[in-house]
Each structure stands twice: as structure tokens, then as C-alpha cells.
Amino acid sequence: MLVKLNERVEDQEVAELLSYSVFPTAEALGRATGRYRGETDSELLGLEEEGRLVGIAGVRAEEDGVMTILHLAVHPELRGNGYGRGLLLELIAERRPSALIAETDAEAVDFYRSVGFVITSLGDERYGVERFLCRYDVEEDEQDEQPDE
């Protein structure tokens, strides 16, 4: 089950995870933190295991049931253990989007590809890094699946 973290965005544990998903500057982290504070159309959700926050997903609902992933991060010590995939499966099961989309860089694109996202290069060299659009069209039966616990 995902927990809503908007009200905890300033907590050290939450801010640390959020920092892993942004360009590594205090300004970028400040913008990301501000996005989830107060009344907003963006949600910051967390995946916990045994009381420990293991990963976060920042999302925004778009038209036609599409959900944009704004931020996605798993604690570095826990990467490669399926938590990122688990976050996405929980998101699909709980929020029931028609599709998930994310924009990312070469460092993270293989994760999205491994989960089944269709990858399109944006050719945008923002910050000197190629960007990619990742899209996952959710099948109706997937919306009813519950991830392994």
C-alpha cells in the first residue's frame, strides 16, 4: 500500500529520497519539494516495508486517465530488489491509470524499459543529457493485480 507523503515532504527521510530523483542541486530539490507542499495537483507517494520508507513516486493525474511520473526513487542500498517495480504496480492497482508516462535520462531509461515501458528519444540535450519519454499503457486486468508482498 502506498502512503501519501505531501505533508511529510520536509522530513529528512522523504527529502533524501526525493533528492535522488532530481538534478543534484539545492535549487532543484527546493523546486521538487515545493511542488508537493500544500494544495497541489501533484502527489508524493511512498512505499514502506517494515516501517521503513524504501521508495517514493511523485505523480500528477492528467486527462484521459493518464498519470505522469514526476519523480521516482528507491533508496540506493535497496535498488535492484524490485521496489521500483513494486511502486509502479501499487500505483497501477491503487490509482487505476490508463497509462503511465515519465520523462527521464539515459541513467534511468533502462529501468523503465525493463518494466515494459515503450521508450522514445526526445533528442533533447537539456543539461547536456539526452532525454527519453517512457510510456506504459495499462491493460484493464493489470489494474486489478496486487503486487507480491
Backbone as JSON, one array per atom type, in Angstrom:
{
  "sequence": "MLVKLNERVEDQEVAELLSYSVFPTAEALGRATGRYRGETDSELLGLEEEGRLVGIAGVRAEEDGVMTILHLAVHPELRGNGYGRGLLLELIAERRPSALIAETDAEAVDFYRSVGFVITSLGDERYGVERFLCRYDVEEDEQDEQPDE",
  "N": [[0.84, -1.18, 0.0], [0.5, 2.21, -0.79], [1.65, 5.22, 0.76], [0.61, 8.54, 1.42], [2.71, 11.31, 1.09], [2.83, 14.06, 0.97], [2.46, 15.9, 3.11], [4.65, 15.31, 4.59], [6.87, 16.08, 3.23], [9.02, 17.67, 3.94], [10.36, 16.2, 5.83], [13.36, 14.59, 6.8], [13.93, 11.94, 5.88], [12.13, 11.63, 3.73], [12.79, 13.83, 2.1], [15.42, 13.15, 1.48], [15.11, 10.84, -0.14], [13.65, 12.01, -2.23], [15.59, 13.71, -3.21], [17.24, 12.01, -4.64], [16.02, 11.8, -7.06], [16.18, 14.07, -8.56], [17.9, 16.67, -10.46], [21.11, 17.19, -9.22], [21.1, 19.63, -7.33], [20.63, 22.15, -4.81], [18.7, 23.99, -5.48], [17.11, 22.64, -7.4], [16.1, 20.56, -5.81], [14.65, 22.1, -4.01], [12.64, 23.13, -5.69], [11.34, 20.74, -6.37], [10.46, 19.87, -3.85], [8.74, 21.99, -3.2], [6.75, 21.58, -5.07], [5.11, 19.6, -4.0], [4.15, 20.57, -1.62], [1.45, 21.79, 0.4], [-1.76, 22.68, -1.07], [-2.09, 21.01, -4.02], [-1.8, 19.7, -7.37], [-0.25, 17.57, -7.58], [0.96, 14.5, -6.28], [2.91, 13.06, -3.7], [4.0, 9.94, -3.14], [4.69, 7.12, -1.06], [6.46, 4.02, -0.62], [6.47, 1.66, 1.83], [8.3, -0.62, 3.87], [8.22, -2.78, 6.49], [7.95, -0.58, 8.21], [9.86, 1.15, 7.25], [10.66, 3.68, 4.95], [11.07, 2.95, 1.68], [10.98, 3.75, -0.94], [9.91, 6.34, -3.27], [7.32, 7.93, -5.17], [6.49, 10.53, -7.21], [3.64, 11.93, -8.53], [1.3, 13.04, -11.08], [-2.02, 13.44, -12.03], [-3.32, 13.33, -15.28], [-5.25, 14.29, -18.21], [-7.72, 11.99, -19.55], [-7.18, 9.8, -17.91], [-4.46, 9.33, -17.8], [-1.37, 9.12, -16.08], [1.28, 11.04, -14.95], [4.59, 10.39, -14.12], [6.48, 12.15, -12.02], [8.62, 12.13, -10.28], [10.72, 9.5, -9.2], [12.12, 7.27, -7.01], [14.28, 4.99, -5.32], [15.69, 3.91, -2.29], [19.22, 3.97, -2.34], [20.65, 1.74, -1.23], [18.85, -0.27, -1.5], [18.19, -0.71, -4.1], [17.56, -2.62, -7.07], [16.14, -4.66, -5.97], [13.51, -4.89, -6.64], [11.81, -2.9, -5.7], [11.25, -0.49, -7.07], [9.76, -1.37, -9.26], [7.7, -2.5, -7.77], [6.6, -0.18, -6.63], [5.48, 1.0, -8.92], [3.61, -0.99, -9.66], [1.9, -0.94, -7.43], [0.96, 1.66, -7.7], [-0.46, 1.46, -10.12], [-2.43, -0.43, -9.34], [-3.76, 0.92, -7.22], [-4.42, 3.53, -8.14], [-5.35, 3.23, -10.71], [-4.65, 4.12, -13.45], [-4.92, 4.9, -17.0], [-2.65, 4.94, -18.44], [0.87, 5.23, -17.8], [3.27, 7.78, -17.8], [6.58, 9.03, -18.21], [9.36, 11.25, -18.12], [12.75, 10.91, -18.67], [16.33, 10.37, -18.13], [19.33, 8.96, -19.68], [20.48, 7.45, -17.67], [18.4, 6.35, -16.15], [16.67, 5.2, -17.97], [16.84, 2.49, -18.71], [15.73, 1.13, -16.55], [12.98, 1.77, -16.78], [12.51, 0.62, -19.29], [12.94, -2.09, -18.68], [10.73, -2.65, -17.15], [8.73, -2.59, -18.93], [7.96, -0.31, -20.29], [7.46, 1.72, -23.19], [9.94, 3.24, -25.02], [10.94, 6.43, -26.14], [13.21, 8.47, -27.74], [13.76, 11.83, -26.93], [15.58, 13.47, -27.92], [16.42, 15.73, -26.75], [18.79, 17.65, -25.41], [18.89, 18.67, -22.78], [20.55, 20.11, -20.08], [22.79, 18.95, -21.06], [22.3, 16.27, -21.36], [20.83, 13.47, -22.89], [17.32, 13.08, -23.26], [14.45, 11.03, -22.55], [11.21, 9.84, -23.43], [9.0, 7.88, -21.67], [6.53, 5.42, -21.83], [3.82, 3.61, -20.57], [1.2, 1.66, -21.33], [-1.59, 0.76, -19.62], [-3.13, -2.31, -19.11], [-6.49, -3.46, -18.68], [-6.77, -5.71, -16.92], [-4.43, -5.54, -15.45], [-4.85, -3.43, -13.75], [-6.22, -4.52, -11.71], [-4.5, -6.21, -10.45], [-2.53, -7.18, -7.64], [0.54, -6.35, -6.19], [3.19, -8.64, -5.25], [3.71, -9.3, -1.84]],
  "CA": [[0.0, 0.0, 0.0], [1.24, 3.46, -0.85], [1.28, 6.24, 1.74], [0.74, 9.89, 0.89], [3.81, 11.96, 1.78], [2.86, 15.51, 0.74], [2.62, 16.63, 4.37], [5.95, 14.94, 5.18], [7.9, 16.35, 2.22], [10.17, 18.31, 4.59], [11.04, 15.23, 6.69], [14.67, 14.23, 6.26], [13.84, 10.67, 5.17], [11.4, 11.87, 2.48], [13.6, 14.76, 1.29], [16.59, 12.42, 0.98], [14.68, 10.03, -1.29], [13.29, 12.92, -3.32], [16.83, 14.26, -3.77], [17.82, 11.04, -5.59], [15.28, 11.82, -8.32], [16.29, 15.39, -9.19], [19.23, 17.17, -10.8], [21.7, 17.34, -7.89], [21.35, 20.97, -6.79], [19.68, 22.55, -3.78], [17.6, 24.68, -6.16], [16.23, 21.63, -8.0], [15.4, 19.89, -4.71], [13.67, 23.06, -3.5], [11.51, 23.15, -6.62], [10.62, 19.47, -6.24], [9.79, 19.9, -2.55], [7.65, 22.96, -3.32], [5.69, 21.0, -5.92], [4.24, 18.73, -3.21], [3.67, 21.27, -0.42], [0.16, 22.46, 0.36], [-2.75, 22.25, -2.06], [-1.38, 20.79, -5.26], [-2.33, 18.64, -8.22], [0.77, 16.52, -7.59], [1.03, 13.72, -5.04], [4.14, 12.34, -3.41], [3.58, 8.69, -2.53], [5.81, 6.33, -0.6], [6.33, 2.59, -0.4], [7.14, 1.32, 3.09], [8.47, -2.02, 4.22], [8.56, -2.91, 7.91], [8.03, 0.75, 8.8], [10.91, 1.95, 6.62], [10.35, 4.22, 3.63], [12.06, 2.38, 0.76], [10.94, 4.43, -2.23], [8.89, 7.37, -3.46], [6.87, 8.25, -6.53], [5.74, 11.77, -7.33], [2.78, 11.75, -9.7], [0.25, 14.02, -11.38], [-3.05, 12.9, -12.92], [-3.55, 14.12, -16.49], [-6.53, 13.96, -18.86], [-7.91, 10.64, -20.09], [-6.69, 8.77, -17.01], [-3.0, 9.19, -17.87], [-0.67, 9.61, -14.9], [2.68, 11.39, -15.2], [5.53, 10.17, -13.03], [7.34, 13.32, -11.93], [9.81, 11.71, -9.53], [10.72, 8.1, -8.79], [13.41, 6.94, -6.4], [14.39, 3.93, -4.33], [16.91, 4.1, -1.5], [20.34, 3.34, -3.06], [21.02, 0.44, -0.67], [17.79, -1.24, -1.77], [17.95, -0.8, -5.54], [17.77, -3.95, -7.63], [15.35, -5.63, -5.22], [12.13, -4.87, -7.1], [10.97, -1.87, -5.07], [10.79, 0.45, -8.09], [8.67, -2.07, -9.96], [6.62, -2.59, -6.79], [5.97, 1.14, -6.56], [4.66, 1.18, -10.12], [2.48, -1.91, -9.58], [0.98, -0.38, -6.43], [0.38, 2.85, -8.32], [-1.46, 0.98, -11.08], [-3.53, -1.07, -8.62], [-4.49, 1.86, -6.38], [-4.89, 4.73, -8.85], [-6.01, 2.75, -11.92], [-4.46, 4.99, -14.63], [-4.97, 4.23, -18.31], [-1.25, 4.87, -18.87], [1.88, 5.95, -17.02], [4.32, 8.37, -18.63], [7.68, 9.66, -17.48], [10.48, 11.74, -18.9], [13.94, 10.57, -17.89], [17.61, 10.44, -18.82], [19.92, 7.67, -20.03], [20.8, 6.71, -16.45], [17.22, 5.65, -15.63], [15.8, 4.68, -19.03], [16.83, 1.02, -18.73], [14.76, 0.68, -15.55], [11.64, 1.86, -17.38], [12.45, -0.38, -20.36], [12.84, -3.42, -18.06], [9.39, -2.8, -16.59], [7.81, -2.72, -20.05], [7.62, 0.97, -20.9], [7.93, 1.98, -24.55], [10.89, 4.35, -24.89], [11.14, 7.28, -27.31], [14.19, 9.52, -27.5], [13.28, 13.19, -27.19], [16.67, 14.17, -28.57], [16.58, 16.99, -26.04], [20.03, 17.58, -24.63], [18.8, 19.57, -21.63], [21.64, 19.88, -19.12], [23.81, 18.14, -21.72], [21.93, 14.87, -21.22], [19.7, 13.08, -23.73], [16.1, 12.79, -22.52], [13.6, 10.0, -23.12], [9.82, 9.73, -22.99], [8.68, 6.49, -21.37], [5.07, 5.28, -21.73], [3.31, 2.28, -20.29], [-0.25, 1.6, -21.43], [-2.06, -0.21, -18.64], [-4.23, -3.18, -19.54], [-7.51, -3.48, -17.63], [-6.52, -6.73, -15.91], [-3.31, -5.11, -14.61], [-5.35, -2.51, -12.75], [-6.77, -5.31, -10.61], [-3.44, -7.02, -9.85], [-1.87, -6.69, -6.44], [1.93, -6.81, -6.19], [3.59, -9.58, -4.2], [4.15, -8.6, -0.62]],
  "C": [[0.89, 1.24, 0.0], [0.74, 4.42, 0.22], [1.52, 7.61, 1.13], [1.76, 10.65, 1.75], [3.83, 13.47, 1.62], [3.11, 16.29, 2.02], [3.95, 16.33, 5.05], [7.12, 15.28, 4.27], [9.15, 17.0, 2.81], [10.94, 17.35, 5.5], [12.33, 14.78, 6.02], [14.61, 12.96, 5.41], [13.19, 10.85, 3.79], [12.24, 12.74, 1.55], [14.83, 14.05, 0.71], [16.22, 11.57, -0.24], [14.33, 10.91, -2.48], [14.55, 13.47, -3.99], [17.48, 13.32, -4.78], [17.16, 11.12, -6.96], [15.35, 13.16, -9.05], [17.73, 15.69, -9.56], [19.88, 17.6, -9.49], [22.1, 18.77, -7.5], [20.29, 21.27, -5.74], [18.47, 23.23, -4.41], [16.61, 23.68, -6.75], [15.45, 20.88, -6.92], [14.34, 20.81, -4.12], [12.44, 23.15, -4.38], [10.67, 21.88, -6.49], [9.84, 19.43, -4.93], [8.58, 20.82, -2.61], [6.48, 22.43, -4.11], [4.67, 20.23, -5.08], [3.68, 19.38, -1.95], [2.27, 21.83, -0.62], [-0.81, 21.86, -0.65], [-2.06, 22.16, -3.42], [-2.06, 19.71, -6.09], [-1.36, 17.47, -8.31], [0.79, 15.82, -6.23], [2.4, 13.08, -4.92], [3.73, 11.12, -2.6], [4.81, 7.88, -2.15], [5.46, 4.86, -0.46], [7.14, 2.26, 0.85], [7.23, -0.19, 3.23], [8.96, -2.08, 5.66], [8.81, -1.55, 8.54], [9.1, 1.65, 8.21], [10.46, 2.41, 5.24], [11.44, 3.76, 2.67], [12.08, 3.07, -0.59], [9.81, 5.44, -2.29], [8.54, 7.48, -4.94], [6.07, 9.54, -6.45], [4.95, 11.7, -8.61], [1.79, 12.9, -9.85], [-0.72, 13.37, -12.35], [-3.28, 13.87, -14.07], [-4.94, 13.77, -17.04], [-6.54, 12.51, -19.33], [-7.31, 9.55, -19.21], [-5.19, 8.54, -17.04], [-2.39, 9.78, -16.6], [0.79, 9.85, -15.26], [3.5, 11.12, -13.95], [6.51, 11.33, -13.06], [8.67, 12.99, -11.26], [9.64, 10.25, -9.14], [12.09, 7.79, -8.23], [13.26, 5.81, -5.4], [15.69, 4.18, -3.59], [18.05, 3.34, -2.17], [20.72, 1.95, -2.54], [20.04, -0.67, -1.05], [17.48, -1.41, -3.25], [18.28, -2.2, -6.04], [16.99, -5.04, -6.93], [13.87, -5.59, -5.58], [11.24, -3.8, -6.5], [10.46, -0.84, -6.08], [9.62, -0.14, -8.87], [7.47, -2.18, -9.04], [5.86, -1.29, -6.64], [5.02, 1.34, -7.74], [3.44, 0.26, -10.11], [1.44, -1.43, -8.58], [0.24, 0.83, -7.0], [-0.74, 2.46, -9.3], [-2.68, 0.4, -10.35], [-4.38, -0.07, -7.85], [-5.11, 3.01, -7.15], [-5.57, 4.42, -10.17], [-5.87, 3.69, -13.13], [-4.62, 4.18, -15.92], [-3.56, 4.06, -18.87], [-0.39, 5.62, -17.86], [2.87, 6.53, -18.01], [5.36, 9.02, -17.73], [8.69, 10.18, -18.48], [11.72, 11.49, -18.06], [15.19, 10.7, -18.74], [18.16, 9.03, -19.06], [20.22, 6.81, -18.8], [19.62, 5.86, -15.97], [16.38, 4.96, -16.7], [15.75, 3.16, -19.06], [15.88, 0.44, -17.68], [13.36, 0.66, -16.17], [11.48, 0.82, -18.49], [12.24, -1.77, -19.77], [11.46, -3.7, -17.48], [8.34, -2.9, -17.7], [7.36, -1.42, -20.68], [8.16, 1.02, -22.32], [8.74, 3.27, -24.48], [11.01, 5.09, -26.22], [12.16, 8.35, -26.95], [13.58, 10.87, -27.84], [14.36, 14.0, -27.88], [16.99, 15.5, -27.91], [17.8, 16.89, -25.13], [20.02, 18.59, -23.48], [19.86, 19.16, -20.59], [22.73, 19.01, -19.72], [23.54, 16.65, -21.66], [20.74, 14.57, -22.13], [18.52, 12.68, -22.85], [15.25, 11.78, -23.29], [12.19, 10.11, -22.57], [9.52, 8.25, -22.83], [7.17, 6.39, -21.17], [4.72, 3.82, -21.51], [1.79, 2.33, -20.34], [-0.74, 0.44, -20.57], [-3.23, -1.0, -19.21], [-5.21, -3.28, -18.38], [-7.23, -4.51, -16.55], [-5.35, -6.37, -15.0], [-3.79, -4.19, -13.49], [-5.9, -3.25, -11.54], [-5.71, -6.15, -9.91], [-2.91, -6.36, -8.59], [-0.44, -7.21, -6.46], [2.18, -7.8, -5.07], [4.07, -8.81, -3.0], [5.18, -9.41, 0.1]]
}
